Amino acid sequence: MPDTHKPTVLVVDDTPDNIALLSEVLKQDYRIKAALNGPLALQIASATDKPDIILLDVMMPQMDGYEVCKALKRDPITAGIPIIFVTAKSDVEDEKYGFSLGAVDYITKPISPPLVKARVKSQLVIYDQARHLEKLVQERTQELIQTRYEIIRRLGRAAEFKDNETGMHVVRMSWFSRYLAEEIGQSDEWCDLLFNAAPMHDIGKIGIPDRILLKPGKLDPDEWEIMQKHALYGAEILGEHASPLLQMAKEVAITHHEKWNGKGYPHGLRGDDIPLSGRIVAIADVFDALTSERPYKRAWSEEEAVALLQKEAGEHFDPALIPPFINCLPRIRETQNMYRDAEE
């Protein structure tokens, strides 16, 4: 078997003869790395080519094996590597303490070569099984996450199909929202949440009668009052849920029509009282609506749409968000080209 395909054993001991003995016992079946002290062991363990198992002496100067074990278990990069203590300390309390730190086994000196081989082999089998199960869990979890996000996106598009035949609006404005969130330095996790929550911004339109939603002319005051309720309907549809994604989706649904000057709906929130998610989606939503052609209007040019955003900065929109949104225009153009409405 080529060395590159063999599991790697890191032997840590301050006595070269002990390292040589363990290396001789294991070299036929494993790649061997060695460290004469704790700091070097930590450096080797956290390298790109991490060991698969560590044989760790307890009694070492500068940094004993217990301290090395603690450091390895604190670091997410090395926490999963199985550690076998190899030591002359055979007291039950010593073994108990080693196991409490996260060691998987204990071998006493002088070593028995067959015992060392058997213990290393059995722990590597367990470690391989654990890694395989972890990979399966991660794959399944990712599949469930993607399925959940796809359901949310499709529900968001369902609302758009009532007044936008292709539903591409929710796709574009979700990307626009993400770009703006990234531009102002929000965390990757928050940007992901916003990206996946934004498609639900108009889910409440499902509750608006078609005679109002699809009316070709201007709405009268009573009809406009009903239309405004879609923000509240959206919040009711999404309800109360522990999921951060659904919480943000509800937040976006009920606040994306609020205005910086307090003249929006449904609650007349003003300035920073409007959640950041709602302020971002308001800009993305309006920009895409303006630059998209509809049966009742032509598509505005990018210049015209940007001019309106700048004019409404401090009135409709958070003025601090307009310049970073303009910075996103190159990426926005690419998204517009990628997700064109069918009639275009």
C-alpha positions as CSV (number, residue, x, y, z in Angstrom):
1,M,0.0,0.0,0.0
2,P,1.5,3.4,-0.9
3,D,2.3,5.6,2.1
4,T,-0.1,8.3,0.9
5,H,-3.0,5.9,1.4
6,K,-2.0,4.8,4.8
7,P,-3.5,6.4,8.0
8,T,-1.2,8.8,9.7
9,V,-0.1,8.3,13.3
10,L,1.5,11.1,15.2
11,V,3.8,9.9,18.0
12,V,4.5,12.5,20.7
13,D,7.2,11.7,23.3
14,D,10.2,13.6,24.6
15,T,12.4,10.4,24.5
16,P,13.6,9.6,21.0
17,D,14.0,5.9,21.8
18,N,10.3,5.7,22.7
19,I,9.4,7.3,19.4
20,A,11.7,4.9,17.5
21,L,10.2,1.9,19.2
22,L,6.6,2.9,18.4
23,S,7.6,3.9,14.9
24,E,9.1,0.4,14.4
25,V,5.9,-1.3,15.6
26,L,3.6,0.7,13.4
27,K,5.5,1.7,10.3
28,Q,4.4,-1.3,8.2
29,D,0.7,-0.2,8.4
30,Y,0.9,3.5,9.0
31,R,2.6,6.7,8.1
32,I,4.5,7.9,11.1
33,K,5.0,11.5,12.2
34,A,6.8,12.4,15.4
35,A,7.1,15.3,17.8
36,L,9.5,15.6,20.8
37,N,7.4,18.2,22.6
38,G,3.9,19.5,23.0
39,P,4.1,22.7,21.0
40,L,5.5,20.9,18.0
41,A,2.8,18.3,18.3
42,L,0.1,21.0,18.2
43,Q,1.6,22.5,15.1
44,I,1.8,19.1,13.3
45,A,-1.8,18.2,14.4
46,S,-3.3,21.4,13.1
47,A,-1.5,21.3,9.7
48,T,-3.4,20.7,6.5
49,D,-2.3,17.0,6.4
50,K,-3.7,16.2,9.9
51,P,-2.9,12.9,11.6
52,D,-5.6,10.3,11.9
53,I,-4.6,9.3,15.5
54,I,-2.2,10.6,18.1
55,L,-0.1,8.5,20.5
56,L,0.7,10.9,23.3
57,D,3.1,10.6,26.2
58,V,2.0,12.2,29.5
59,M,5.2,13.0,31.3
60,M,7.0,15.6,29.1
61,P,8.8,18.8,30.1
62,Q,7.5,22.3,29.1
63,M,4.0,21.0,28.2
64,D,2.8,17.6,29.5
65,G,0.5,15.3,27.7
66,Y,-2.6,16.4,29.6
67,E,-2.0,20.0,28.5
68,V,-1.5,18.9,24.9
69,C,-4.7,16.9,25.0
70,K,-6.7,19.9,26.4
71,A,-5.3,22.2,23.7
72,L,-6.1,19.7,20.9
73,K,-9.7,19.3,22.2
74,R,-10.2,23.1,22.4
75,D,-9.3,23.6,18.8
76,P,-12.2,22.7,16.4
77,I,-9.6,21.7,13.8
78,T,-8.1,19.0,15.9
79,A,-10.9,18.2,18.4
80,G,-12.0,15.1,16.6
81,I,-8.6,13.4,16.3
82,P,-8.5,10.3,18.6
83,I,-5.8,10.4,21.3
84,I,-4.3,7.4,23.0
85,F,-2.1,8.2,26.0
86,V,1.1,6.1,26.1
87,T,2.6,6.4,29.6
88,A,4.3,4.7,32.5
89,K,1.6,6.2,34.8
90,S,-0.8,3.3,35.3
91,D,-2.7,4.6,38.3
92,V,-6.5,4.3,37.9
93,E,-6.9,8.0,38.8
94,D,-4.4,9.0,36.0
95,E,-6.4,6.9,33.5
96,K,-9.7,8.4,34.7
97,Y,-8.3,11.9,34.3
98,G,-7.0,11.2,30.8
99,F,-10.4,9.9,29.7
100,S,-12.1,13.0,31.2
101,L,-9.9,15.1,28.9
102,G,-11.2,13.3,25.8
103,A,-8.6,10.5,25.3
104,V,-10.0,7.3,23.8
105,D,-7.6,4.8,25.2
106,Y,-4.6,4.3,27.6
107,I,-1.5,2.2,26.9
108,T,1.0,1.7,29.6
109,K,4.8,1.4,29.3
110,P,6.7,-0.8,28.6
111,I,4.5,-1.3,25.6
112,S,3.4,-4.6,24.1
113,P,3.7,-4.3,20.3
114,P,0.6,-6.6,19.5
115,L,-1.4,-4.5,22.0
116,V,-0.4,-1.2,20.5
117,K,-1.3,-2.5,17.0
118,A,-4.6,-3.8,18.1
119,R,-5.6,-0.6,20.0
120,V,-4.5,1.7,17.2
121,K,-6.4,-0.3,14.6
122,S,-9.6,-0.5,16.6
123,Q,-9.6,3.2,17.4
124,L,-9.0,4.1,13.7
125,V,-12.0,1.8,12.7
126,I,-14.2,3.7,15.2
127,Y,-12.9,7.1,14.0
128,D,-13.5,6.2,10.3
129,Q,-17.0,5.1,11.1
130,A,-17.7,8.3,13.0
131,R,-16.3,10.4,10.1
132,H,-18.5,8.5,7.7
133,L,-21.6,9.0,9.8
134,E,-20.8,12.6,10.2
135,K,-20.5,13.0,6.4
136,L,-23.8,11.3,5.9
137,V,-25.5,13.5,8.5
138,Q,-24.0,16.7,6.9
139,E,-25.2,15.6,3.4
140,R,-28.7,14.8,4.7
141,T,-28.8,18.1,6.7
142,Q,-27.8,20.1,3.7
143,E,-30.4,18.3,1.6
144,L,-33.1,19.2,4.1
145,I,-31.9,22.8,4.2
146,Q,-32.0,23.1,0.5
147,T,-35.4,21.5,0.3
148,R,-36.7,24.0,2.9
149,Y,-35.3,26.9,1.1
150,E,-36.7,25.7,-2.2
151,I,-40.2,25.4,-0.7
152,I,-39.9,29.0,0.7
153,R,-38.8,30.3,-2.7
154,R,-41.6,28.5,-4.5
155,L,-44.2,29.9,-2.0
156,G,-42.8,33.3,-2.6
157,R,-43.2,32.9,-6.3
158,A,-46.8,31.6,-5.8
159,A,-47.8,35.0,-4.5
160,E,-46.1,36.7,-7.5
161,F,-47.9,34.5,-10.0
162,K,-51.1,36.3,-9.2
163,D,-49.8,39.5,-10.7
164,N,-46.5,38.5,-12.3
165,E,-46.7,35.6,-14.6
166,T,-43.1,34.5,-14.5
167,G,-42.3,35.0,-10.8
168,M,-38.8,36.1,-11.7
169,H,-39.2,39.2,-9.6
170,V,-38.8,37.4,-6.3
171,V,-35.6,35.7,-7.6
172,R,-34.0,39.0,-8.8
173,M,-35.0,41.1,-5.7
174,S,-33.7,38.4,-3.4
175,W,-30.3,38.6,-5.1
176,F,-30.4,42.4,-5.0
177,S,-31.1,42.2,-1.2
178,R,-28.2,39.9,-0.7
179,Y,-25.8,42.0,-2.6
180,L,-26.8,45.1,-0.5
181,A,-26.5,43.2,2.8
182,E,-23.0,41.9,1.8
183,E,-22.0,45.4,0.7
184,I,-22.7,46.9,4.1
185,G,-20.8,44.2,5.8
186,Q,-23.5,41.9,7.3
187,S,-22.4,38.4,8.3
188,D,-22.6,35.5,5.8
189,E,-25.2,33.9,8.0
190,W,-27.4,37.0,8.1
191,C,-27.0,37.5,4.3
192,D,-28.1,33.9,3.7
193,L,-31.1,34.4,5.9
194,L,-32.1,37.5,4.1
195,F,-31.6,36.0,0.7
196,N,-33.9,33.1,1.6
197,A,-36.4,35.2,3.4
198,A,-36.8,37.9,0.8
199,P,-38.9,35.8,-1.6
200,M,-41.7,35.7,1.0
201,H,-42.0,39.5,1.2
202,D,-45.4,39.6,-0.7
203,I,-46.8,36.2,0.4
204,G,-49.7,38.1,1.9
205,K,-50.9,39.0,-1.7
206,I,-52.5,35.5,-1.6
207,G,-55.1,37.0,0.6
208,I,-56.0,40.0,-1.6
209,P,-59.0,39.6,-3.9
210,D,-58.1,39.3,-7.6
211,R,-60.5,42.2,-8.4
212,I,-58.2,44.5,-6.5
213,L,-54.8,42.8,-7.1
214,L,-55.4,42.6,-10.9
215,K,-57.3,45.9,-11.4
216,P,-55.7,47.6,-14.4
217,G,-56.5,51.1,-13.2
218,K,-55.8,53.1,-10.1
219,L,-57.2,51.7,-6.8
220,D,-59.8,53.8,-5.0
221,P,-59.3,54.5,-1.3
222,D,-61.2,51.5,-0.1
223,E,-59.4,49.2,-2.5
224,W,-56.0,50.7,-1.5
225,E,-56.8,50.1,2.2
226,I,-57.5,46.4,1.4
227,M,-54.3,46.1,-0.7
228,Q,-52.2,47.5,2.1
229,K,-53.4,44.6,4.3
230,H,-51.2,42.2,2.4
231,A,-48.3,43.0,4.7
232,L,-50.3,42.0,7.7
233,Y,-51.6,38.9,5.9
234,G,-48.1,37.9,5.1
235,A,-47.1,38.1,8.8
236,E,-50.1,36.1,9.7
237,I,-49.4,33.4,7.1
238,L,-45.8,33.0,8.3
239,G,-46.9,33.1,12.0
240,E,-44.7,32.5,15.0
241,H,-41.9,30.1,14.6
242,A,-38.6,29.3,16.2
243,S,-36.8,29.1,12.9
244,P,-34.6,32.2,12.3
245,L,-35.4,32.0,8.6
246,L,-39.2,32.2,9.1
247,Q,-38.8,34.9,11.7
248,M,-36.9,37.0,9.3
249,A,-39.4,36.2,6.5
250,K,-42.2,37.5,8.8
251,E,-40.1,40.6,9.6
252,V,-39.6,41.3,5.9
253,A,-43.2,40.7,5.0
254,I,-44.6,43.1,7.5
255,T,-42.0,45.9,7.2
256,H,-40.9,46.1,3.5
257,H,-43.6,48.8,2.8
258,E,-42.6,51.0,5.8
259,K,-40.9,54.2,4.8
260,W,-38.0,56.0,6.4
261,N,-40.1,59.2,6.9
262,G,-42.8,57.2,8.8
263,K,-45.4,57.5,6.0
264,G,-45.4,53.8,5.0
265,Y,-47.6,50.9,6.1
266,P,-48.9,49.0,8.0
267,H,-47.6,50.5,11.2
268,G,-46.0,53.8,10.1
269,L,-42.6,52.9,11.5
270,R,-39.9,55.6,11.1
271,G,-36.1,55.5,10.5
272,D,-34.2,52.9,12.4
273,D,-37.4,51.6,14.0
274,I,-37.8,49.8,10.7
275,P,-35.7,46.5,10.8
276,L,-32.7,46.5,8.6
277,S,-34.1,43.5,6.6
278,G,-37.2,45.5,5.7
279,R,-35.2,48.6,4.7
280,I,-33.0,46.5,2.4
281,V,-35.9,44.6,0.8
282,A,-37.8,47.9,0.2
283,I,-34.9,49.2,-2.0
284,A,-34.4,45.9,-3.8
285,D,-38.2,45.4,-4.4
286,V,-38.8,48.9,-5.7
287,F,-35.7,48.9,-8.0
288,D,-36.7,45.7,-9.6
289,A,-40.3,46.7,-10.0
290,L,-39.2,50.0,-11.7
291,T,-36.8,48.3,-14.1
292,S,-39.2,45.5,-15.1
293,E,-41.7,45.8,-17.9
294,R,-45.3,45.1,-17.1
295,P,-48.5,45.2,-19.1
296,Y,-49.4,48.5,-17.4
297,K,-46.0,50.2,-17.7
298,R,-42.7,50.3,-19.5
299,A,-39.5,49.3,-17.9
300,W,-37.5,52.2,-16.5
301,S,-33.9,52.6,-17.4
302,E,-31.3,52.0,-14.7
303,E,-30.5,55.7,-14.7
304,E,-34.1,56.6,-14.1
305,A,-34.5,54.1,-11.3
306,V,-31.3,55.2,-9.6
307,A,-32.4,58.8,-9.8
308,L,-35.7,57.9,-8.0
309,L,-33.8,56.0,-5.3
310,Q,-31.6,59.0,-4.7
311,K,-34.5,61.4,-4.7
312,E,-36.4,59.2,-2.2
313,A,-33.3,58.8,0.1
314,G,-34.4,60.0,3.5
315,E,-38.0,59.9,2.5
316,H,-39.0,56.4,1.3
317,F,-35.6,54.8,1.8
318,D,-32.8,54.7,4.4
319,P,-30.4,57.3,3.0
320,A,-27.4,55.3,4.2
321,L,-28.3,52.3,2.1
322,I,-28.6,54.0,-1.3
323,P,-24.9,54.6,-2.0
324,P,-23.9,50.9,-1.2
325,F,-26.9,49.8,-3.3
326,I,-25.5,51.8,-6.3
327,N,-22.1,50.1,-5.7
328,C,-23.9,46.8,-6.3
329,L,-25.1,47.8,-9.8
330,P,-22.6,45.7,-11.8
331,R,-23.7,42.5,-10.0
332,I,-27.3,43.6,-10.2
333,R,-27.0,43.9,-14.0
334,E,-25.6,40.4,-14.3
335,T,-28.6,39.1,-12.2
336,Q,-31.1,40.9,-14.4
337,N,-29.6,39.3,-17.5
338,M,-29.6,35.9,-15.9
339,Y,-33.2,36.0,-14.6
340,R,-35.2,37.8,-17.3
341,D,-38.9,37.6,-17.4
342,A,-40.2,35.3,-20.1
343,E,-42.0,38.0,-22.1
344,E,-38.7,39.9,-22.4
